[in-house]
Amino acid sequence: MGKNFVEELQWRGMLHQSMPGVEEHLSEAMRSAYVGIDPTADSLHIGHLVSVMMLRHFQLAGHKPYALVGGATGMIGDPSGKSNERNLLDEKTLRHNQDAIKKQLSRFLDFESDASNAAVLVNNYDWMKEFSFLEFIRDVGKHITVNYMMAKDSVKKRLSTESKEGMSFTEFTYQLVQGYDFLHLYKESDCTVQMGGSDQWGNITTGTELIRRIGGGKGYALTCPLITKADGTKFGKTEGGNIWLDAKRTSPYKFYQYWLNSSDEDAEKYIKIFTFLDESEISDIAKTHSEAPHLRTLQKKLAEEITIMVHSKEDFENAAKASNILFSKSFKEDIQTLDEATFLDVFEGVPQSHIPMSEFNEGLDMIGALAAKTNFLKSNGEARRALKENSISVNKEKVKEDYKLSSDDLINDKYIIINKGKKNTYIIKIV
């Protein structure tokens, strides 16, 4: 056996609740545990990562992790902390999403080796699709009372809200379906532990109740805290939506930036949860950070570790280079090394003007670039004043009024960066 799994979660701040006896249960032999994952998208986002990290620590401790893709439950909608029901997915979409999720999970979990604790991916749709409604209410439903189900916080919360829709029977039965998953894995795979976020406690304990009543055995529940940010804003969200693990949905640069922009308080918490650095390494990094917080040592190490883990070392190096590029002494050379997608990420939100290639080839003077052709500055007069004051840069190099823009100034064969002073940036795109 490897490390003590429960102790590992405790020092990392990843343990919220656990049933009595779970630590002893895990110390006796190799055990199996599972985490449920919603397959409504073909990518995980960083909100999923805590439970994925739990599975990885479970495997490192010598136990066998199961990742359960909730094909059936994903069709129903989970009332835990949510106000709206989910959309029904067809089987083809479900399988596509499952394959994409497994590929991402493979960066964390060992599915392929012949080790006895190799990870396994299962989909509850595979055993729920053959279940008739009558069979389910006869074989499962009769064992759990409505009183028991109504007492769950997730149900009480939904029923007490002023939502006109209320809660459908479909959603109400969610905990029975999830509970049955636990019973099924207990019987078929000797899976004795279910893990998840703290909002899943009610659903998980319904599973342990079914194992006791139908399976005549004992299942264990263990949850991690829901991750919050110190400033009260939602973890894993930006103005653009979720931070995804798929590079097509969230670029490695934006992914890296998300962690780099963590507050000191959050970075100290996140580095324990989202990296595999050990306690002494993290302690040393935190100490170095506290001696010179402006260097952001914690944030840089956190962003490095998690970007390499989710994407690759090359993606991390490109993201770090792009992050430092605005302060680079060799800006013009360095900016040319960025691919177009990363370039646009770096300058996201910066105003742009489009100038036809034909006009550019005729020669574009600085007054045209600043005012007449772009309206970056309000007038030709303002443009002249700014040029006389030596406050205008082309690709971070100061220019005078007699400067003519040429193909030598093009980045990625189409972009020119104009600055007025340090804070005002404008991009000309040649089309």
C-alpha positions in Angstrom: 0.0 0.0 0.0 1.1 3.6 -0.6 0.4 6.7 1.5 -2.4 7.0 4.0 -5.2 8.3 1.7 -7.3 10.1 4.4 -4.2 11.8 5.9 -3.1 12.9 2.5 -6.5 14.6 1.9 -6.6 16.1 5.3 -3.3 18.1 5.1 -4.2 19.2 1.5 -7.5 20.6 2.7 -9.4 18.1 0.5 -11.5 16.3 3.1 -14.9 17.7 4.0 -16.9 14.7 5.5 -16.3 11.0 5.8 -18.2 8.2 7.3 -16.8 6.6 10.5 -14.5 3.7 9.9 -13.4 4.7 6.4 -9.7 5.1 7.3 -9.6 1.6 8.9 -11.5 0.2 5.9 -8.8 1.5 3.5 -5.9 0.3 5.7 -7.1 -3.3 5.6 -6.7 -4.1 1.9 -6.7 -2.6 -1.6 -10.2 -1.0 -2.0 -12.2 0.4 -4.9 -13.8 3.9 -4.9 -15.6 5.8 -7.6 -16.4 9.4 -8.5 -19.4 10.3 -10.7 -18.7 12.7 -13.7 -21.4 14.6 -15.6 -21.0 13.9 -19.4 -23.1 16.8 -20.7 -20.0 18.3 -22.4 -17.0 16.7 -24.2 -14.6 18.3 -21.8 -14.1 18.5 -18.0 -13.7 21.9 -16.5 -11.6 22.8 -13.4 -14.6 22.4 -11.2 -14.3 18.7 -11.8 -10.6 18.6 -10.9 -10.9 18.3 -7.2 -12.7 14.9 -7.4 -10.3 13.8 -10.2 -7.3 14.7 -7.9 -9.0 12.6 -5.2 -9.1 9.6 -7.5 -5.4 10.1 -8.4 -4.4 10.3 -4.7 -6.5 7.2 -4.2 -4.6 5.3 -6.9 -1.3 6.6 -5.6 -2.2 5.2 -2.2 -2.5 1.7 -3.8 -6.2 1.6 -4.3 -8.3 1.1 -7.4 -10.2 4.2 -8.8 -13.4 4.0 -10.9 -14.5 7.1 -12.9 -18.2 6.8 -13.5 -19.6 8.8 -16.4 -23.2 9.5 -15.6 -24.8 8.8 -18.9 -28.1 7.9 -17.3 -28.0 10.5 -14.5 -26.8 13.1 -16.9 -30.1 12.7 -18.7 -32.1 13.4 -15.6 -30.5 16.4 -13.8 -29.2 16.6 -10.3 -31.0 18.9 -7.9 -27.9 19.5 -5.8 -27.2 23.2 -5.9 -28.8 23.6 -9.3 -32.0 25.3 -10.3 -32.6 24.0 -13.8 -32.8 20.5 -15.2 -30.4 19.2 -17.8 -31.0 18.5 -21.4 -31.5 15.0 -22.6 -28.5 13.6 -24.6 -28.7 11.1 -27.3 -26.5 8.0 -27.1 -24.1 9.1 -29.9 -23.3 12.4 -28.1 -23.0 10.6 -24.8 -20.4 8.2 -26.2 -18.4 11.0 -27.9 -18.4 12.9 -24.6 -17.3 9.8 -22.7 -14.4 9.1 -25.0 -13.2 12.8 -24.8 -13.5 12.7 -21.0 -11.5 9.5 -20.7 -8.7 11.0 -22.8 -8.5 13.9 -20.3 -8.7 11.6 -17.3 -5.8 9.6 -18.7 -3.5 12.5 -17.9 -4.3 11.9 -14.2 -5.2 8.2 -13.9 -3.5 5.1 -15.1 -6.1 3.2 -17.2 -3.7 1.2 -19.4 -1.3 -0.7 -17.2 -1.8 -4.3 -16.0 -1.5 -3.2 -12.4 -4.2 -4.6 -10.1 -5.2 -1.0 -9.2 -5.4 0.3 -12.8 -8.3 2.8 -13.2 -11.6 1.8 -14.8 -14.1 4.0 -16.7 -17.7 3.0 -16.5 -21.0 4.5 -17.7 -24.2 4.1 -15.7 -26.2 4.2 -18.9 -24.8 0.7 -19.7 -26.7 -0.9 -16.8 -29.6 1.6 -16.5 -30.8 1.5 -20.1 -32.1 -2.1 -19.7 -33.9 -1.4 -16.5 -37.7 -1.0 -16.9 -39.5 1.5 -14.8 -41.6 -1.2 -13.1 -38.4 -3.2 -12.2 -36.8 -0.1 -10.8 -39.6 0.9 -8.5 -40.1 -2.8 -7.4 -36.4 -3.7 -6.9 -35.0 -0.3 -5.7 -37.7 2.2 -5.0 -39.5 0.2 -2.3 -36.4 0.1 -0.1 -36.2 3.9 0.4 -39.0 5.9 1.9 -40.2 9.3 0.6 -39.6 10.7 4.1 -35.9 9.6 3.8 -35.6 11.3 0.4 -37.4 14.5 1.4 -35.0 14.9 4.4 -32.0 15.4 2.0 -30.7 19.0 2.0 -30.5 19.1 -1.8 -34.2 18.2 -2.0 -35.3 20.5 0.8 -33.4 23.4 -0.7 -35.1 23.0 -4.1 -38.6 22.6 -2.6 -38.1 25.7 -0.3 -37.2 28.0 -3.1 -39.8 30.2 -4.7 -39.2 28.7 -8.1 -42.5 28.3 -10.0 -41.3 25.2 -11.6 -40.7 23.4 -8.3 -39.0 20.1 -8.7 -40.0 17.4 -11.1 -40.4 13.7 -10.2 -37.5 13.0 -12.6 -35.2 15.1 -10.5 -36.6 13.9 -7.3 -35.6 10.3 -8.3 -32.0 11.3 -9.0 -30.7 10.2 -5.7 -32.3 6.8 -6.2 -30.5 6.4 -9.6 -27.2 7.5 -8.1 -27.7 5.3 -5.1 -28.3 2.4 -7.4 -25.0 3.1 -9.2 -23.2 2.6 -5.9 -25.1 -0.6 -5.2 -24.4 -1.9 -8.7 -20.6 -1.2 -8.5 -20.6 -2.7 -4.9 -22.1 -5.9 -6.2 -20.3 -6.1 -9.6 -16.9 -4.6 -8.7 -16.6 -4.8 -4.9 -16.5 -1.0 -4.9 -17.0 0.1 -1.3 -16.4 3.9 -1.4 -18.0 6.7 -3.2 -16.4 10.1 -3.3 -17.5 13.5 -4.6 -18.1 17.2 -3.7 -19.8 18.0 -0.4 -23.0 18.9 -2.2 -23.2 15.1 -3.1 -23.3 13.9 0.5 -27.1 13.2 0.4 -26.9 11.3 -2.9 -23.9 9.3 -1.7 -25.4 8.3 1.6 -28.6 7.1 -0.3 -26.2 4.7 -2.0 -24.8 3.4 1.3 -28.3 2.9 2.5 -29.2 0.8 -0.5 -26.0 -1.3 0.0 -27.1 -1.9 3.6 -30.7 -2.7 2.8 -30.4 -4.6 -0.5 -26.8 -5.7 -0.7 -26.5 -6.6 3.0 -23.1 -4.9 3.1 -21.4 -1.7 4.0 -20.5 1.2 1.8 -18.6 4.3 2.7 -19.0 8.0 1.8 -16.2 10.6 1.6 -16.5 14.2 0.3 -14.2 17.1 -0.6 -15.1 20.7 0.1 -16.6 22.9 -2.6 -13.8 25.2 -3.8 -14.4 28.9 -3.1 -12.4 32.0 -3.9 -11.4 34.4 -1.1 -13.1 37.3 -2.8 -16.5 35.5 -3.0 -16.5 35.1 -6.8 -17.1 31.7 -8.2 -14.2 29.3 -8.6 -13.5 28.1 -12.1 -15.5 30.9 -13.8 -14.5 34.0 -15.7 -16.4 36.5 -17.8 -16.0 34.1 -20.7 -17.5 31.1 -18.7 -16.0 27.9 -17.4 -12.2 27.2 -17.5 -12.1 24.0 -19.5 -9.4 21.4 -19.7 -9.9 21.2 -23.5 -7.4 23.5 -25.2 -10.0 24.3 -27.9 -12.4 25.6 -25.3 -9.9 27.4 -23.0 -6.5 28.0 -24.5 -3.4 27.0 -22.5 -2.5 30.7 -22.2 -5.9 31.6 -20.6 -5.7 28.4 -18.5 -2.3 29.4 -17.2 -3.4 33.0 -16.6 -6.4 31.9 -14.5 -4.0 30.3 -11.9 -1.4 33.0 -12.3 -4.0 35.6 -11.3 -5.0 33.9 -8.0 -4.8 35.9 -4.8 -2.1 34.9 -2.3 -4.7 33.3 -0.1 -6.2 31.3 -2.9 -2.8 30.3 -4.4 -1.7 28.9 -1.0 -4.9 26.8 -0.9 -4.9 25.7 -4.5 -1.3 24.6 -4.6 -2.1 21.9 -2.1 -5.3 20.7 -3.9 -4.3 21.0 -7.6 -0.7 19.8 -7.6 1.2 16.7 -6.4 3.9 18.6 -4.7 4.6 17.3 -1.2 4.1 19.1 2.1 7.7 20.2 2.6 8.0 21.5 -1.0 4.8 23.5 -0.6 6.0 24.8 2.7 9.3 26.0 1.2 7.5 27.7 -1.7 5.1 29.4 0.7 8.0 30.6 2.8 9.9 32.0 -0.3 6.6 33.7 -1.4 6.0 35.4 2.0 9.5 36.9 1.9 8.8 38.6 -1.4 5.1 38.4 -2.3 5.4 40.8 -5.3 7.4 38.0 -7.1 4.3 35.8 -6.9 6.3 32.6 -6.4 3.2 30.6 -5.2 1.1 31.6 -8.2 3.9 30.9 -10.7 4.6 27.5 -9.3 0.9 26.6 -9.1 0.3 27.8 -12.7 3.3 25.9 -14.0 2.4 22.6 -12.3 -1.2 22.5 -13.3 -0.7 23.7 -16.9 1.9 21.0 -17.5 -0.4 18.4 -15.9 -3.5 19.3 -17.9 -1.7 20.4 -21.1 2.0 19.9 -21.6 5.4 21.3 -20.7 5.6 23.0 -24.2 2.1 24.6 -23.6 3.3 25.9 -20.2 6.5 27.3 -21.7 4.6 29.1 -24.5 2.0 30.4 -22.0 4.7 31.7 -19.6 6.6 33.3 -22.5 3.3 35.0 -23.7 2.6 36.2 -20.2 6.0 37.9 -20.0 6.1 39.2 -23.5 4.7 42.6 -22.8 7.7 43.3 -20.5 10.2 41.7 -22.8 13.3 43.7 -23.9 13.2 41.9 -27.2 9.5 42.3 -27.7 9.5 42.4 -31.5 11.4 39.2 -31.9 9.5 37.4 -29.1 6.0 38.4 -30.3 6.8 36.9 -33.7 7.2 33.5 -32.0 3.6 33.4 -30.8 1.1 31.6 -32.8 -1.9 33.7 -33.9 -4.3 32.2 -31.4 -2.0 33.0 -28.4 -1.3 36.4 -29.8 -5.1 37.2 -29.9 -5.4 35.8 -26.3 -2.7 38.1 -25.1 -4.3 41.1 -26.7 -7.9 40.1 -26.0 -10.2 43.1 -25.5 -7.7 45.5 -27.1 -9.5 47.7 -29.7 -8.7 46.9 -33.4 -9.0 48.6 -36.8 -8.9 46.8 -40.1 -7.0 48.3 -43.0 -7.1 46.7 -46.5 -3.8 45.2 -47.7 -4.0 47.4 -50.9 -4.1 50.6 -48.8 -1.3 49.3 -46.5 0.9 48.5 -49.6 0.5 52.1 -50.8 2.3 53.2 -47.7 0.7 54.0 -44.3 2.1 57.0 -42.4 1.8 57.4 -38.6 -0.9 60.1 -38.8 -3.1 57.7 -40.8 -2.2 54.8 -38.5 -3.2 56.9 -35.4 -6.1 58.9 -36.5 -7.3 59.2 -40.1 -7.5 55.5 -40.9 -8.2 54.1 -37.4 -9.7 56.7 -35.0 -7.4 55.4 -32.3 -6.8 59.1 -31.5 -9.5 61.6 -32.1 -7.8 63.9 -34.7 -4.7 64.3 -36.8 -3.7 67.2 -34.5 -3.8 64.9 -31.4 -1.7 62.3 -33.4 0.9 64.9 -34.3 1.2 66.1 -30.6 1.6 62.6 -29.4 4.3 61.9 -31.9 6.1 65.2 -31.0 5.9 64.2 -27.3 7.6 60.9 -28.2 4.7 58.8 -26.6 3.9 56.6 -29.7 5.4 53.1 -30.1 5.1 50.6 -33.0 5.5 47.1 -31.6 7.0 48.6 -28.4 9.6 50.7 -30.3 9.3 54.6 -30.2 8.6 56.3 -33.6 8.5 59.8 -35.0 6.0 61.5 -37.4 8.1 60.6 -40.4 7.9 56.8 -39.7 6.2 54.8 -42.4 4.6 51.4 -41.6 5.8 48.5 -43.8 5.7 44.7 -44.0 8.6 44.6 -41.6 6.2 45.8 -38.9 3.7 43.0 -39.4 3.3 40.4 -36.7 2.0 37.0 -38.0 1.9 38.8 -41.4 -1.1 40.9 -40.4 -1.0 42.7 -37.0 0.7 45.9 -35.8 0.6 47.0 -32.2 0.4 50.7 -31.5 0.9 52.2 -28.1 0.3 55.7 -26.7 2.2 55.8 -23.5 2.2 52.7 -21.3 -1.5 52.1 -20.9 -3.2 52.8 -24.3 -2.8 49.9 -26.8 -4.4 49.5 -30.2 -4.1 46.8 -32.9 -4.1 47.4 -36.6 -5.1 44.3 -38.6 -4.2 44.3 -42.3 -6.9 42.4 -44.2 
